[in-house]
Amino acid sequence: MINQARDISANASFMVLHEIVRAPEEISLELRENLYKKWLNGFSHKLLPAVSEAAKSMLSGKELSVGRVLELLEQFKTETGQYCALSIVYFSCDDQEGKADDFYNEIIEHWKIA
């Protein structure tokens, strides 16, 4: 799946990563970490540093701060259509005040008019 997704698009590849880092709890951490390493191998994209930071936090069970997520999301404005990568970063925090949610929606609206 990892290789097939890469053949489709960056968004498809990020979707596979999304499934790896948000897998149900009954999937062992060891398996998810191994899949993450396989996913990383040979993948390159402008958003990889931001997405990787969020993915690592999700795998570790430690949420990023809302402030950090807002900083990471800023990088997405010019990367139109990278919905899956955007979701990984968005879901890496506990946004009780809706700040990340508002910015997430703002980015999607920006993409729609781009």
ChimeraX attribute file (.defattr): number of C-alpha atoms within 10 A of each C-alpha:
attribute: neighborCount
match mode: 1-to-1
recipient: residues
	/A:1	10
	/A:2	18
	/A:3	12
	/A:4	11
	/A:5	16
	/A:6	16
	/A:7	11
	/A:8	10
	/A:9	12
	/A:10	19
	/A:11	17
	/A:12	20
	/A:13	21
	/A:14	25
	/A:15	19
	/A:16	23
	/A:17	25
	/A:18	22
	/A:19	13
	/A:20	22
	/A:21	23
	/A:22	17
	/A:23	14
	/A:24	11
	/A:25	7
	/A:26	6
	/A:27	11
	/A:28	11
	/A:29	17
	/A:30	10
	/A:31	11
	/A:32	19
	/A:33	16
	/A:34	13
	/A:35	17
	/A:36	21
	/A:37	11
	/A:38	13
	/A:39	19
	/A:40	14
	/A:41	9
	/A:42	7
	/A:43	13
	/A:44	10
	/A:45	8
	/A:46	10
	/A:47	18
	/A:48	15
	/A:49	12
	/A:50	20
	/A:51	25
	/A:52	17
	/A:53	16
	/A:54	27
	/A:55	25
	/A:56	17
	/A:57	17
	/A:58	21
	/A:59	19
	/A:60	12
	/A:61	12
	/A:62	12
	/A:63	17
	/A:64	20
	/A:65	13
	/A:66	20
	/A:67	13
	/A:68	14
	/A:69	25
	/A:70	19
	/A:71	13
	/A:72	19
	/A:73	22
	/A:74	13
	/A:75	14
	/A:76	22
	/A:77	18
	/A:78	12
	/A:79	14
	/A:80	14
	/A:81	16
	/A:82	20
	/A:83	18
	/A:84	20
	/A:85	28
	/A:86	25
	/A:87	17
	/A:88	24
	/A:89	27
	/A:90	23
	/A:91	19
	/A:92	26
	/A:93	21
	/A:94	14
	/A:95	17
	/A:96	9
	/A:97	9
	/A:98	11
	/A:99	13
	/A:100	23
	/A:101	16
	/A:102	12
	/A:103	16
	/A:104	23
	/A:105	11
	/A:106	13
	/A:107	22
	/A:108	18
	/A:109	12
	/A:110	13
	/A:111	17
	/A:112	10
	/A:113	7
	/A:114	9
